[in-house]
């Protein structure tokens, strides 16, 4: 997400937790901010050039969504890409109206967006940030790393490992 935003000339700030993840945010060219305590992050200090008009919430907690809504500039858009059934997302519609703001949800990407992303990767404009690769046999462990927040970057399944995993029969 950082690389896509930077390719579109956006100033990017990445909020995450843990030194390894914050370092990865900086390596990708964004300003890193520790979000282990959203209450300690001042949007006015973080976005000194003006509040952002687009925020992308990949965390999906009540705290992250509330912080994004507070940090959003006029006519801003919050794009929510992660949700959990036990994490309600309270917001006041009145705040959205007065700020002319919107909340957008997306499950992932359309086929044409995946094709566009593949084109960016093939052209070298975007480099996939893969933190862990697993064969099909290790998919549950890979999911545990994703759910626990330990995975830096994306997890990927390598289907060429089917025989290695003993699943080719």
C-alpha angles and dihedrals in degrees: 000000000000092000093049092050092047091048086058091052095253123151103238132205118185120203117200142131131251131040095260094053094043089050090052090052090054093045088057090055103259132119107256124220126182108238098185085114113028090188090067095054113091111203090202091057094041096048101039092162091061135294115298124257095208127043125176117205111206093161100066100202127131088245095052093048092047091049092050092050090050092047096048121108126223114301088013129160127218113202113199115201102164130054137167127200094232097049113080117202108217119191137153116244088207090064090053092051095049093046093042086232134150138204115215127190128205130181093202128292142323120246091257091051090051089050090049090050091049089052091052091050093046090050092050093243091118126033116205110242102217115179099177136014123199139174119236091271091062097048094107092053090047089053090050089056091049094048093046092050092238096119115098109204123349130330117230135195116222107205091189086075093068093103092042089053090050092243099118096094 
